[in-house]
Amino acid sequence: MCFSPTASFISGTALCFIGIATLKQTKAPAEVPFALFPLLFGIQQLTEGVIWLSFSHNIPVLRQVMTYIYSLFSHLLWPIYVPFAIGIMEAVKWRKQALLVLLVLGVIAGLFLFYWITVGPLNAEVISHHIVYISPHFYSVPAMILYFTATCISCFFSSHGFIRLLGVLLVLSLIAAQIAHSIALVSIWCFFAAILSLLVYLHLRLRDRGWGQNKLTIIPSQSTENYKELH
């Protein structure tokens, strides 16, 4: 987390336990990637906790290694993984096709950022009680557009209400992180997204009760091809 090692370790540990509980809610292999969100965010938060310790104990080598690991999550994994995990669960054809396009955009963004974190300078600093990741190419306009389209907009193409709600909250949390401390956007927004990943558990826990799901209207004397999806 962007505030202290204690907060990072507490939030990371809690998310790992919730992540295990979330995985137990899955009923099909297609749900597993989506169910991994809290656990993956938990590992990412624990990684940032180690980065905090590397500052307090002055271990620059450890800090550099963990900064690269953290950046693999933030820069490479999420823009690819989010549209993939949502798309693999999707049953509606046009939504699935749209999510495939967003996955391609995420792959482009992820590989672009991965290239620059491997060949360019990548450092972490503590500024105003926040960890700031020095990765200039992340803040280029094309990269940010592709990145946030893949990670946020993909949620809006899901058939499931909880996932669309997640998209709304991700956008709002992005705006809040930018306003709160723009220079530490990566750390702050990743923390907000980690907390929001709790919606994944709620989605899987409550889906059998019809919460956050679209319903199909069955119209007498018409074939199933004429069923209409309600939003």
mmCIF file of the C-alpha atoms, coordinates in Angstrom:
data_MODEL
# 
_entry.id   MODEL 
# 
loop_
_atom_site.group_PDB 
_atom_site.id 
_atom_site.type_symbol 
_atom_site.label_atom_id 
_atom_site.label_alt_id 
_atom_site.label_comp_id 
_atom_site.label_asym_id 
_atom_site.label_entity_id 
_atom_site.label_seq_id 
_atom_site.pdbx_PDB_ins_code 
_atom_site.Cartn_x 
_atom_site.Cartn_y 
_atom_site.Cartn_z 
_atom_site.occupancy 
_atom_site.B_iso_or_equiv 
_atom_site.pdbx_formal_charge 
_atom_site.auth_seq_id 
_atom_site.auth_comp_id 
_atom_site.auth_asym_id 
_atom_site.auth_atom_id 
_atom_site.pdbx_PDB_model_num 
ATOM 1   C CA . MET A 1 1   ? 0.000   0.000   0.000   1.00 0.00 ? 1   MET A CA 1 
ATOM 2   C CA . CYS A 1 2   ? 1.092   3.544   -0.626  1.00 0.00 ? 2   CYS A CA 1 
ATOM 3   C CA . PHE A 1 3   ? 1.154   4.663   3.032   1.00 0.00 ? 3   PHE A CA 1 
ATOM 4   C CA . SER A 1 4   ? 3.284   2.290   5.140   1.00 0.00 ? 4   SER A CA 1 
ATOM 5   C CA . PRO A 1 5   ? 4.740   -1.236  5.284   1.00 0.00 ? 5   PRO A CA 1 
ATOM 6   C CA . THR A 1 6   ? 2.272   -2.212  8.010   1.00 0.00 ? 6   THR A CA 1 
ATOM 7   C CA . ALA A 1 7   ? -0.681  -1.225  5.857   1.00 0.00 ? 7   ALA A CA 1 
ATOM 8   C CA . SER A 1 8   ? 0.787   -3.068  2.868   1.00 0.00 ? 8   SER A CA 1 
ATOM 9   C CA . PHE A 1 9   ? 1.327   -6.283  4.801   1.00 0.00 ? 9   PHE A CA 1 
ATOM 10  C CA . ILE A 1 10  ? -2.079  -6.172  6.513   1.00 0.00 ? 10  ILE A CA 1 
ATOM 11  C CA . SER A 1 11  ? -3.980  -5.469  3.298   1.00 0.00 ? 11  SER A CA 1 
ATOM 12  C CA . GLY A 1 12  ? -1.887  -7.980  1.337   1.00 0.00 ? 12  GLY A CA 1 
ATOM 13  C CA . THR A 1 13  ? -2.380  -10.758 3.883   1.00 0.00 ? 13  THR A CA 1 
ATOM 14  C CA . ALA A 1 14  ? -6.122  -10.078 4.152   1.00 0.00 ? 14  ALA A CA 1 
ATOM 15  C CA . LEU A 1 15  ? -6.502  -10.130 0.359   1.00 0.00 ? 15  LEU A CA 1 
ATOM 16  C CA . CYS A 1 16  ? -4.634  -13.434 0.134   1.00 0.00 ? 16  CYS A CA 1 
ATOM 17  C CA . PHE A 1 17  ? -7.026  -15.054 2.605   1.00 0.00 ? 17  PHE A CA 1 
ATOM 18  C CA . ILE A 1 18  ? -10.028 -13.536 0.832   1.00 0.00 ? 18  ILE A CA 1 
ATOM 19  C CA . GLY A 1 19  ? -8.528  -14.696 -2.461  1.00 0.00 ? 19  GLY A CA 1 
ATOM 20  C CA . ILE A 1 20  ? -8.471  -18.287 -1.241  1.00 0.00 ? 20  ILE A CA 1 
ATOM 21  C CA . ALA A 1 21  ? -12.094 -17.948 -0.108  1.00 0.00 ? 21  ALA A CA 1 
ATOM 22  C CA . THR A 1 22  ? -12.971 -16.499 -3.515  1.00 0.00 ? 22  THR A CA 1 
ATOM 23  C CA . LEU A 1 23  ? -11.436 -19.436 -5.342  1.00 0.00 ? 23  LEU A CA 1 
ATOM 24  C CA . LYS A 1 24  ? -13.621 -21.778 -3.284  1.00 0.00 ? 24  LYS A CA 1 
ATOM 25  C CA . GLN A 1 25  ? -16.682 -20.026 -4.722  1.00 0.00 ? 25  GLN A CA 1 
ATOM 26  C CA . THR A 1 26  ? -15.874 -21.016 -8.307  1.00 0.00 ? 26  THR A CA 1 
ATOM 27  C CA . LYS A 1 27  ? -18.086 -23.579 -10.023 1.00 0.00 ? 27  LYS A CA 1 
ATOM 28  C CA . ALA A 1 28  ? -16.461 -23.712 -13.459 1.00 0.00 ? 28  ALA A CA 1 
ATOM 29  C CA . PRO A 1 29  ? -12.896 -23.493 -14.797 1.00 0.00 ? 29  PRO A CA 1 
ATOM 30  C CA . ALA A 1 30  ? -13.802 -20.282 -16.677 1.00 0.00 ? 30  ALA A CA 1 
ATOM 31  C CA . GLU A 1 31  ? -14.398 -18.542 -13.346 1.00 0.00 ? 31  GLU A CA 1 
ATOM 32  C CA . VAL A 1 32  ? -10.941 -19.301 -11.936 1.00 0.00 ? 32  VAL A CA 1 
ATOM 33  C CA . PRO A 1 33  ? -8.967  -16.460 -13.632 1.00 0.00 ? 33  PRO A CA 1 
ATOM 34  C CA . PHE A 1 34  ? -11.523 -13.907 -12.418 1.00 0.00 ? 34  PHE A CA 1 
ATOM 35  C CA . ALA A 1 35  ? -11.546 -15.441 -8.938  1.00 0.00 ? 35  ALA A CA 1 
ATOM 36  C CA . LEU A 1 36  ? -7.770  -14.992 -8.732  1.00 0.00 ? 36  LEU A CA 1 
ATOM 37  C CA . PHE A 1 37  ? -8.064  -11.191 -8.671  1.00 0.00 ? 37  PHE A CA 1 
ATOM 38  C CA . PRO A 1 38  ? -7.973  -10.762 -4.854  1.00 0.00 ? 38  PRO A CA 1 
ATOM 39  C CA . LEU A 1 39  ? -5.121  -13.246 -4.417  1.00 0.00 ? 39  LEU A CA 1 
ATOM 40  C CA . LEU A 1 40  ? -3.010  -11.607 -7.131  1.00 0.00 ? 40  LEU A CA 1 
ATOM 41  C CA . PHE A 1 41  ? -3.649  -8.163  -5.661  1.00 0.00 ? 41  PHE A CA 1 
ATOM 42  C CA . GLY A 1 42  ? -2.712  -9.558  -2.246  1.00 0.00 ? 42  GLY A CA 1 
ATOM 43  C CA . ILE A 1 43  ? 0.644   -10.751 -3.562  1.00 0.00 ? 43  ILE A CA 1 
ATOM 44  C CA . GLN A 1 44  ? 1.194   -7.369  -5.207  1.00 0.00 ? 44  GLN A CA 1 
ATOM 45  C CA . GLN A 1 45  ? 0.478   -5.547  -1.943  1.00 0.00 ? 45  GLN A CA 1 
ATOM 46  C CA . LEU A 1 46  ? 2.867   -7.836  -0.040  1.00 0.00 ? 46  LEU A CA 1 
ATOM 47  C CA . THR A 1 47  ? 5.502   -7.028  -2.655  1.00 0.00 ? 47  THR A CA 1 
ATOM 48  C CA . GLU A 1 48  ? 5.053   -3.334  -1.977  1.00 0.00 ? 48  GLU A CA 1 
ATOM 49  C CA . GLY A 1 49  ? 5.402   -4.039  1.728   1.00 0.00 ? 49  GLY A CA 1 
ATOM 50  C CA . VAL A 1 50  ? 8.844   -5.497  1.067   1.00 0.00 ? 50  VAL A CA 1 
ATOM 51  C CA . ILE A 1 51  ? 9.722   -2.391  -0.960  1.00 0.00 ? 51  ILE A CA 1 
ATOM 52  C CA . TRP A 1 52  ? 8.851   -0.283  2.079   1.00 0.00 ? 52  TRP A CA 1 
ATOM 53  C CA . LEU A 1 53  ? 11.154  -2.426  4.234   1.00 0.00 ? 53  LEU A CA 1 
ATOM 54  C CA . SER A 1 54  ? 13.964  -2.036  1.717   1.00 0.00 ? 54  SER A CA 1 
ATOM 55  C CA . PHE A 1 55  ? 13.812  1.712   2.339   1.00 0.00 ? 55  PHE A CA 1 
ATOM 56  C CA . SER A 1 56  ? 13.767  1.490   6.123   1.00 0.00 ? 56  SER A CA 1 
ATOM 57  C CA . HIS A 1 57  ? 16.603  -1.066  6.170   1.00 0.00 ? 57  HIS A CA 1 
ATOM 58  C CA . ASN A 1 58  ? 18.513  0.496   3.254   1.00 0.00 ? 58  ASN A CA 1 
ATOM 59  C CA . ILE A 1 59  ? 18.667  -2.584  0.998   1.00 0.00 ? 59  ILE A CA 1 
ATOM 60  C CA . PRO A 1 60  ? 18.818  -1.126  -2.531  1.00 0.00 ? 60  PRO A CA 1 
ATOM 61  C CA . VAL A 1 61  ? 19.261  -4.483  -4.294  1.00 0.00 ? 61  VAL A CA 1 
ATOM 62  C CA . LEU A 1 62  ? 16.128  -5.902  -2.669  1.00 0.00 ? 62  LEU A CA 1 
ATOM 63  C CA . ARG A 1 63  ? 14.264  -2.701  -3.499  1.00 0.00 ? 63  ARG A CA 1 
ATOM 64  C CA . GLN A 1 64  ? 15.248  -2.912  -7.153  1.00 0.00 ? 64  GLN A CA 1 
ATOM 65  C CA . VAL A 1 65  ? 14.223  -6.573  -7.463  1.00 0.00 ? 65  VAL A CA 1 
ATOM 66  C CA . MET A 1 66  ? 10.870  -6.049  -5.750  1.00 0.00 ? 66  MET A CA 1 
ATOM 67  C CA . THR A 1 67  ? 10.229  -2.895  -7.780  1.00 0.00 ? 67  THR A CA 1 
ATOM 68  C CA . TYR A 1 68  ? 10.547  -4.956  -10.959 1.00 0.00 ? 68  TYR A CA 1 
ATOM 69  C CA . ILE A 1 69  ? 8.232   -7.634  -9.558  1.00 0.00 ? 69  ILE A CA 1 
ATOM 70  C CA . TYR A 1 70  ? 5.664   -5.022  -8.524  1.00 0.00 ? 70  TYR A CA 1 
ATOM 71  C CA . SER A 1 71  ? 5.890   -3.383  -11.951 1.00 0.00 ? 71  SER A CA 1 
ATOM 72  C CA . LEU A 1 72  ? 5.301   -6.701  -13.682 1.00 0.00 ? 72  LEU A CA 1 
ATOM 73  C CA . PHE A 1 73  ? 1.953   -6.758  -11.908 1.00 0.00 ? 73  PHE A CA 1 
ATOM 74  C CA . SER A 1 74  ? 1.073   -3.106  -12.451 1.00 0.00 ? 74  SER A CA 1 
ATOM 75  C CA . HIS A 1 75  ? 2.464   -2.606  -15.970 1.00 0.00 ? 75  HIS A CA 1 
ATOM 76  C CA . LEU A 1 76  ? 2.277   -6.008  -17.672 1.00 0.00 ? 76  LEU A CA 1 
ATOM 77  C CA . LEU A 1 77  ? -0.203  -8.288  -15.918 1.00 0.00 ? 77  LEU A CA 1 
ATOM 78  C CA . TRP A 1 78  ? -3.291  -6.167  -15.305 1.00 0.00 ? 78  TRP A CA 1 
ATOM 79  C CA . PRO A 1 79  ? -3.931  -4.662  -18.771 1.00 0.00 ? 79  PRO A CA 1 
ATOM 80  C CA . ILE A 1 80  ? -3.808  -8.175  -20.236 1.00 0.00 ? 80  ILE A CA 1 
ATOM 81  C CA . TYR A 1 81  ? -5.323  -10.194 -17.421 1.00 0.00 ? 81  TYR A CA 1 
ATOM 82  C CA . VAL A 1 82  ? -8.435  -8.083  -16.737 1.00 0.00 ? 82  VAL A CA 1 
ATOM 83  C CA . PRO A 1 83  ? -10.048 -8.310  -20.213 1.00 0.00 ? 83  PRO A CA 1 
ATOM 84  C CA . PHE A 1 84  ? -8.946  -11.956 -20.481 1.00 0.00 ? 84  PHE A CA 1 
ATOM 85  C CA . ALA A 1 85  ? -10.501 -12.971 -17.144 1.00 0.00 ? 85  ALA A CA 1 
ATOM 86  C CA . ILE A 1 86  ? -13.742 -11.121 -17.873 1.00 0.00 ? 86  ILE A CA 1 
ATOM 87  C CA . GLY A 1 87  ? -13.926 -12.312 -21.476 1.00 0.00 ? 87  GLY A CA 1 
ATOM 88  C CA . ILE A 1 88  ? -13.423 -15.989 -20.709 1.00 0.00 ? 88  ILE A CA 1 
ATOM 89  C CA . MET A 1 89  ? -16.544 -15.922 -18.483 1.00 0.00 ? 89  MET A CA 1 
ATOM 90  C CA . GLU A 1 90  ? -18.683 -14.074 -21.005 1.00 0.00 ? 90  GLU A CA 1 
ATOM 91  C CA . ALA A 1 91  ? -21.434 -15.956 -22.838 1.00 0.00 ? 91  ALA A CA 1 
ATOM 92  C CA . VAL A 1 92  ? -22.942 -13.183 -24.966 1.00 0.00 ? 92  VAL A CA 1 
ATOM 93  C CA . LYS A 1 93  ? -21.266 -13.279 -28.361 1.00 0.00 ? 93  LYS A CA 1 
ATOM 94  C CA . TRP A 1 94  ? -20.974 -9.548  -29.099 1.00 0.00 ? 94  TRP A CA 1 
ATOM 95  C CA . ARG A 1 95  ? -19.695 -8.846  -25.607 1.00 0.00 ? 95  ARG A CA 1 
ATOM 96  C CA . LYS A 1 96  ? -17.117 -11.592 -25.924 1.00 0.00 ? 96  LYS A CA 1 
ATOM 97  C CA . GLN A 1 97  ? -15.938 -10.161 -29.249 1.00 0.00 ? 97  GLN A CA 1 
ATOM 98  C CA . ALA A 1 98  ? -15.648 -6.670  -27.754 1.00 0.00 ? 98  ALA A CA 1 
ATOM 99  C CA . LEU A 1 99  ? -13.619 -8.058  -24.852 1.00 0.00 ? 99  LEU A CA 1 
ATOM 100 C CA . LEU A 1 100 ? -11.330 -9.812  -27.319 1.00 0.00 ? 100 LEU A CA 1 
ATOM 101 C CA . VAL A 1 101 ? -10.608 -6.436  -28.952 1.00 0.00 ? 101 VAL A CA 1 
ATOM 102 C CA . LEU A 1 102 ? -9.897  -4.960  -25.511 1.00 0.00 ? 102 LEU A CA 1 
ATOM 103 C CA . LEU A 1 103 ? -7.603  -7.894  -24.758 1.00 0.00 ? 103 LEU A CA 1 
ATOM 104 C CA . VAL A 1 104 ? -5.602  -7.087  -27.891 1.00 0.00 ? 104 VAL A CA 1 
ATOM 105 C CA . LEU A 1 105 ? -5.327  -3.461  -26.748 1.00 0.00 ? 105 LEU A CA 1 
ATOM 106 C CA . GLY A 1 106 ? -4.228  -4.686  -23.320 1.00 0.00 ? 106 GLY A CA 1 
ATOM 107 C CA . VAL A 1 107 ? -1.551  -6.907  -24.848 1.00 0.00 ? 107 VAL A CA 1 
ATOM 108 C CA . ILE A 1 108 ? -0.225  -3.940  -26.840 1.00 0.00 ? 108 ILE A CA 1 
ATOM 109 C CA . ALA A 1 109 ? -0.153  -1.740  -23.730 1.00 0.00 ? 109 ALA A CA 1 
ATOM 110 C CA . GLY A 1 110 ? 1.367   -4.455  -21.546 1.00 0.00 ? 110 GLY A CA 1 
ATOM 111 C CA . LEU A 1 111 ? 4.126   -5.386  -23.982 1.00 0.00 ? 111 LEU A CA 1 
ATOM 112 C CA . PHE A 1 112 ? 4.939   -1.724  -24.625 1.00 0.00 ? 112 PHE A CA 1 
ATOM 113 C CA . LEU A 1 113 ? 5.332   -1.046  -20.903 1.00 0.00 ? 113 LEU A CA 1 
ATOM 114 C CA . PHE A 1 114 ? 7.179   -4.320  -20.350 1.00 0.00 ? 114 PHE A CA 1 
ATOM 115 C CA . TYR A 1 115 ? 9.717   -3.330  -22.993 1.00 0.00 ? 115 TYR A CA 1 
ATOM 116 C CA . TRP A 1 116 ? 10.400  0.002   -21.311 1.00 0.00 ? 116 TRP A CA 1 
ATOM 117 C CA . ILE A 1 117 ? 10.694  -1.382  -17.794 1.00 0.00 ? 117 ILE A CA 1 
ATOM 118 C CA . THR A 1 118 ? 13.319  -3.827  -19.049 1.00 0.00 ? 118 THR A CA 1 
ATOM 119 C CA . VAL A 1 119 ? 15.409  -1.410  -21.128 1.00 0.00 ? 119 VAL A CA 1 
ATOM 120 C CA . GLY A 1 120 ? 14.719  1.895   -19.417 1.00 0.00 ? 120 GLY A CA 1 
ATOM 121 C CA . PRO A 1 121 ? 15.279  3.204   -15.895 1.00 0.00 ? 121 PRO A CA 1 
ATOM 122 C CA . LEU A 1 122 ? 12.896  1.866   -13.260 1.00 0.00 ? 122 LEU A CA 1 
ATOM 123 C CA . ASN A 1 123 ? 13.168  3.066   -9.687  1.00 0.00 ? 123 ASN A CA 1 
ATOM 124 C CA . ALA A 1 124 ? 11.022  3.503   -6.595  1.00 0.00 ? 124 ALA A CA 1 
ATOM 125 C CA . GLU A 1 125 ? 11.219  6.480   -4.252  1.00 0.00 ? 125 GLU A CA 1 
ATOM 126 C CA . VAL A 1 126 ? 9.321   7.636   -1.179  1.00 0.00 ? 126 VAL A CA 1 
ATOM 127 C CA . ILE A 1 127 ? 7.825   11.078  -1.746  1.00 0.00 ? 127 ILE A CA 1 
ATOM 128 C CA . SER A 1 128 ? 5.359   12.636  0.714   1.00 0.00 ? 128 SER A CA 1 
ATOM 129 C CA . HIS A 1 129 ? 4.727   9.284   2.444   1.00 0.00 ? 129 HIS A CA 1 
ATOM 130 C CA . HIS A 1 130 ? 3.929   7.543   -0.846  1.00 0.00 ? 130 HIS A CA 1 
ATOM 131 C CA . ILE A 1 131 ? 5.944   5.119   -2.950  1.00 0.00 ? 131 ILE A CA 1 
ATOM 132 C CA . VAL A 1 132 ? 6.480   6.660   -6.366  1.00 0.00 ? 132 VAL A CA 1 
ATOM 133 C CA . TYR A 1 133 ? 7.487   4.384   -9.245  1.00 0.00 ? 133 TYR A CA 1 
ATOM 134 C CA . ILE A 1 134 ? 9.728   6.205   -11.699 1.00 0.00 ? 134 ILE A CA 1 
ATOM 135 C CA . SER A 1 135 ? 8.655   4.823   -15.063 1.00 0.00 ? 135 SER A CA 1 
ATOM 136 C CA . PRO A 1 136 ? 8.187   7.762   -17.454 1.00 0.00 ? 136 PRO A CA 1 
ATOM 137 C CA . HIS A 1 137 ? 6.776   5.785   -20.372 1.00 0.00 ? 137 HIS A CA 1 
ATOM 138 C CA . PHE A 1 138 ? 3.787   4.691   -18.308 1.00 0.00 ? 138 PHE A CA 1 
ATOM 139 C CA . TYR A 1 139 ? 2.602   8.291   -18.284 1.00 0.00 ? 139 TYR A CA 1 
ATOM 140 C CA . SER A 1 140 ? 2.709   8.770   -22.046 1.00 0.00 ? 140 SER A CA 1 
ATOM 141 C CA . VAL A 1 141 ? -0.776  9.552   -23.338 1.00 0.00 ? 141 VAL A CA 1 
ATOM 142 C CA . PRO A 1 142 ? -1.098  6.613   -25.793 1.00 0.00 ? 142 PRO A CA 1 
ATOM 143 C CA . ALA A 1 143 ? 0.093   4.107   -23.178 1.00 0.00 ? 143 ALA A CA 1 
ATOM 144 C CA . MET A 1 144 ? -2.292  5.429   -20.535 1.00 0.00 ? 144 MET A CA 1 
ATOM 145 C CA . ILE A 1 145 ? -5.262  5.405   -22.927 1.00 0.00 ? 145 ILE A CA 1 
ATOM 146 C CA . LEU A 1 146 ? -4.609  1.792   -23.926 1.00 0.00 ? 146 LEU A CA 1 
ATOM 147 C CA . TYR A 1 147 ? -3.920  0.764   -20.334 1.00 0.00 ? 147 TYR A CA 1 
ATOM 148 C CA . PHE A 1 148 ? -7.025  2.266   -18.782 1.00 0.00 ? 148 PHE A CA 1 
ATOM 149 C CA . THR A 1 149 ? -9.230  1.181   -21.680 1.00 0.00 ? 149 THR A CA 1 
ATOM 150 C CA . ALA A 1 150 ? -8.156  -2.433  -21.149 1.00 0.00 ? 150 ALA A CA 1 
ATOM 151 C CA . THR A 1 151 ? -8.410  -2.394  -17.355 1.00 0.00 ? 151 THR A CA 1 
ATOM 152 C CA . CYS A 1 152 ? -11.502 -0.231  -16.815 1.00 0.00 ? 152 CYS A CA 1 
ATOM 153 C CA . ILE A 1 153 ? -13.641 -0.167  -19.955 1.00 0.00 ? 153 ILE A CA 1 
ATOM 154 C CA . SER A 1 154 ? -13.542 -3.961  -20.305 1.00 0.00 ? 154 SER A CA 1 
ATOM 155 C CA . CYS A 1 155 ? -15.686 -4.230  -17.151 1.00 0.00 ? 155 CYS A CA 1 
ATOM 156 C CA . PHE A 1 156 ? -18.520 -2.355  -18.869 1.00 0.00 ? 156 PHE A CA 1 
ATOM 157 C CA . PHE A 1 157 ? -18.812 -5.056  -21.543 1.00 0.00 ? 157 PHE A CA 1 
ATOM 158 C CA . SER A 1 158 ? -19.598 -7.794  -19.027 1.00 0.00 ? 158 SER A CA 1 
ATOM 159 C CA . SER A 1 159 ? -23.089 -9.263  -18.725 1.00 0.00 ? 159 SER A CA 1 
ATOM 160 C CA . HIS A 1 160 ? -22.756 -9.230  -14.943 1.00 0.00 ? 160 HIS A CA 1 
ATOM 161 C CA . GLY A 1 161 ? -23.854 -6.246  -12.893 1.00 0.00 ? 161 GLY A CA 1 
ATOM 162 C CA . PHE A 1 162 ? -21.192 -6.656  -10.212 1.00 0.00 ? 162 PHE A CA 1 
ATOM 163 C CA . ILE A 1 163 ? -18.452 -6.507  -12.850 1.00 0.00 ? 163 ILE A CA 1 
ATOM 164 C CA . ARG A 1 164 ? -19.935 -3.397  -14.439 1.00 0.00 ? 164 ARG A CA 1 
ATOM 165 C CA . LEU A 1 165 ? -20.099 -1.873  -10.951 1.00 0.00 ? 165 LEU A CA 1 
ATOM 166 C CA . LEU A 1 166 ? -16.433 -2.760  -10.556 1.00 0.00 ? 166 LEU A CA 1 
ATOM 167 C CA . GLY A 1 167 ? -15.730 -0.799  -13.742 1.00 0.00 ? 167 GLY A CA 1 
ATOM 168 C CA . VAL A 1 168 ? -17.532 2.277   -12.430 1.00 0.00 ? 168 VAL A CA 1 
ATOM 169 C CA . LEU A 1 169 ? -15.646 2.127   -9.131  1.00 0.00 ? 169 LEU A CA 1 
ATOM 170 C CA . LEU A 1 170 ? -12.321 1.611   -10.898 1.00 0.00 ? 170 LEU A CA 1 
ATOM 171 C CA . VAL A 1 171 ? -12.867 4.767   -12.936 1.00 0.00 ? 171 VAL A CA 1 
ATOM 172 C CA . LEU A 1 172 ? -13.864 6.730   -9.833  1.00 0.00 ? 172 LEU A CA 1 
ATOM 173 C CA . SER A 1 173 ? -10.884 5.399   -7.891  1.00 0.00 ? 173 SER A CA 1 
ATOM 174 C CA . LEU A 1 174 ? -8.583  6.369   -10.760 1.00 0.00 ? 174 LEU A CA 1 
ATOM 175 C CA . ILE A 1 175 ? -9.901  9.926   -10.635 1.00 0.00 ? 175 ILE A CA 1 
ATOM 176 C CA . ALA A 1 176 ? -9.525  9.960   -6.833  1.00 0.00 ? 176 ALA A CA 1 
ATOM 177 C CA . ALA A 1 177 ? -5.933  8.675   -7.048  1.00 0.00 ? 177 ALA A CA 1 
ATOM 178 C CA . GLN A 1 178 ? -5.059  11.311  -9.638  1.00 0.00 ? 178 GLN A CA 1 
ATOM 179 C CA . ILE A 1 179 ? -6.512  14.062  -7.457  1.00 0.00 ? 179 ILE A CA 1 
ATOM 180 C CA . ALA A 1 180 ? -4.976  12.744  -4.230  1.00 0.00 ? 180 ALA A CA 1 
ATOM 181 C CA . HIS A 1 181 ? -1.393  12.415  -5.435  1.00 0.00 ? 181 HIS A CA 1 
ATOM 182 C CA . SER A 1 182 ? -0.850  12.205  -9.185  1.00 0.00 ? 182 SER A CA 1 
ATOM 183 C CA . ILE A 1 183 ? 2.859   11.443  -8.922  1.00 0.00 ? 183 ILE A CA 1 
ATOM 184 C CA . ALA A 1 184 ? 2.061   8.294   -6.917  1.00 0.00 ? 184 ALA A CA 1 
ATOM 185 C CA . LEU A 1 185 ? -0.805  7.251   -9.215  1.00 0.00 ? 185 LEU A CA 1 
ATOM 186 C CA . VAL A 1 186 ? 0.472   3.712   -9.776  1.00 0.00 ? 186 VAL A CA 1 
ATOM 187 C CA . SER A 1 187 ? 0.753   2.845   -6.090  1.00 0.00 ? 187 SER A CA 1 
ATOM 188 C CA . ILE A 1 188 ? -2.451  4.553   -4.948  1.00 0.00 ? 188 ILE A CA 1 
ATOM 189 C CA . TRP A 1 189 ? -4.648  3.264   -7.756  1.00 0.00 ? 189 TRP A CA 1 
ATOM 190 C CA . CYS A 1 190 ? -3.336  -0.281  -7.389  1.00 0.00 ? 190 CYS A CA 1 
ATOM 191 C CA . PHE A 1 191 ? -4.277  -0.139  -3.717  1.00 0.00 ? 191 PHE A CA 1 
ATOM 192 C CA . PHE A 1 192 ? -7.785  1.106   -4.530  1.00 0.00 ? 192 PHE A CA 1 
ATOM 193 C CA . ALA A 1 193 ? -8.155  -1.603  -7.187  1.00 0.00 ? 193 ALA A CA 1 
ATOM 194 C CA . ALA A 1 194 ? -6.976  -4.221  -4.691  1.00 0.00 ? 194 ALA A CA 1 
ATOM 195 C CA . ILE A 1 195 ? -9.723  -3.242  -2.244  1.00 0.00 ? 195 ILE A CA 1 
ATOM 196 C CA . LEU A 1 196 ? -12.293 -3.181  -5.052  1.00 0.00 ? 196 LEU A CA 1 
ATOM 197 C CA . SER A 1 197 ? -11.326 -6.739  -5.984  1.00 0.00 ? 197 SER A CA 1 
ATOM 198 C CA . LEU A 1 198 ? -13.502 -7.776  -3.020  1.00 0.00 ? 198 LEU A CA 1 
ATOM 199 C CA . LEU A 1 199 ? -16.403 -7.355  -5.449  1.00 0.00 ? 199 LEU A CA 1 
ATOM 200 C CA . VAL A 1 200 ? -15.113 -10.467 -7.186  1.00 0.00 ? 200 VAL A CA 1 
ATOM 201 C CA . TYR A 1 201 ? -15.913 -12.482 -4.071  1.00 0.00 ? 201 TYR A CA 1 
ATOM 202 C CA . LEU A 1 202 ? -19.376 -10.904 -3.841  1.00 0.00 ? 202 LEU A CA 1 
ATOM 203 C CA . HIS A 1 203 ? -20.077 -11.625 -7.495  1.00 0.00 ? 203 HIS A CA 1 
ATOM 204 C CA . LEU A 1 204 ? -19.236 -15.314 -7.159  1.00 0.00 ? 204 LEU A CA 1 
ATOM 205 C CA . ARG A 1 205 ? -20.912 -15.623 -3.757  1.00 0.00 ? 205 ARG A CA 1 
ATOM 206 C CA . LEU A 1 206 ? -24.205 -14.054 -4.791  1.00 0.00 ? 206 LEU A CA 1 
ATOM 207 C CA . ARG A 1 207 ? -24.525 -15.007 -8.445  1.00 0.00 ? 207 ARG A CA 1 
ATOM 208 C CA . ASP A 1 208 ? -26.866 -17.934 -7.703  1.00 0.00 ? 208 ASP A CA 1 
ATOM 209 C CA . ARG A 1 209 ? -29.249 -15.503 -6.003  1.00 0.00 ? 209 ARG A CA 1 
ATOM 210 C CA . GLY A 1 210 ? -29.520 -13.471 -9.189  1.00 0.00 ? 210 GLY A CA 1 
ATOM 211 C CA . TRP A 1 211 ? -27.682 -10.436 -7.784  1.00 0.00 ? 211 TRP A CA 1 
ATOM 212 C CA . GLY A 1 212 ? -25.969 -8.348  -10.440 1.00 0.00 ? 212 GLY A CA 1 
ATOM 213 C CA . GLN A 1 213 ? -26.915 -10.611 -13.319 1.00 0.00 ? 213 GLN A CA 1 
ATOM 214 C CA . ASN A 1 214 ? -28.909 -9.926  -16.438 1.00 0.00 ? 214 ASN A CA 1 
ATOM 215 C CA . LYS A 1 215 ? -32.167 -11.759 -16.871 1.00 0.00 ? 215 LYS A CA 1 
ATOM 216 C CA . LEU A 1 216 ? -33.760 -13.144 -20.013 1.00 0.00 ? 216 LEU A CA 1 
ATOM 217 C CA . THR A 1 217 ? -37.344 -12.347 -20.865 1.00 0.00 ? 217 THR A CA 1 
ATOM 218 C CA . ILE A 1 218 ? -39.231 -15.344 -22.218 1.00 0.00 ? 218 ILE A CA 1 
ATOM 219 C CA . ILE A 1 219 ? -41.919 -14.205 -24.613 1.00 0.00 ? 219 ILE A CA 1 
ATOM 220 C CA . PRO A 1 220 ? -44.690 -16.733 -25.322 1.00 0.00 ? 220 PRO A CA 1 
ATOM 221 C CA . SER A 1 221 ? -44.956 -18.147 -28.838 1.00 0.00 ? 221 SER A CA 1 
ATOM 222 C CA . GLN A 1 222 ? -41.477 -16.958 -29.763 1.00 0.00 ? 222 GLN A CA 1 
ATOM 223 C CA . SER A 1 223 ? -38.338 -19.044 -30.207 1.00 0.00 ? 223 SER A CA 1 
ATOM 224 C CA . THR A 1 224 ? -35.310 -18.728 -27.970 1.00 0.00 ? 224 THR A CA 1 
ATOM 225 C CA . GLU A 1 225 ? -33.626 -16.771 -30.743 1.00 0.00 ? 225 GLU A CA 1 
ATOM 226 C CA . ASN A 1 226 ? -35.966 -13.890 -29.930 1.00 0.00 ? 226 ASN A CA 1 
ATOM 227 C CA . TYR A 1 227 ? -35.182 -13.758 -26.272 1.00 0.00 ? 227 TYR A CA 1 
ATOM 228 C CA . LYS A 1 228 ? -33.990 -10.308 -25.289 1.00 0.00 ? 228 LYS A CA 1 
ATOM 229 C CA . GLU A 1 229 ? -31.271 -9.540  -22.855 1.00 0.00 ? 229 GLU A CA 1 
ATOM 230 C CA . LEU A 1 230 ? -32.293 -6.991  -20.261 1.00 0.00 ? 230 LEU A CA 1 
ATOM 231 C CA . HIS A 1 231 ? -29.720 -4.543  -18.907 1.00 0.00 ? 231 HIS A CA 1 
# 
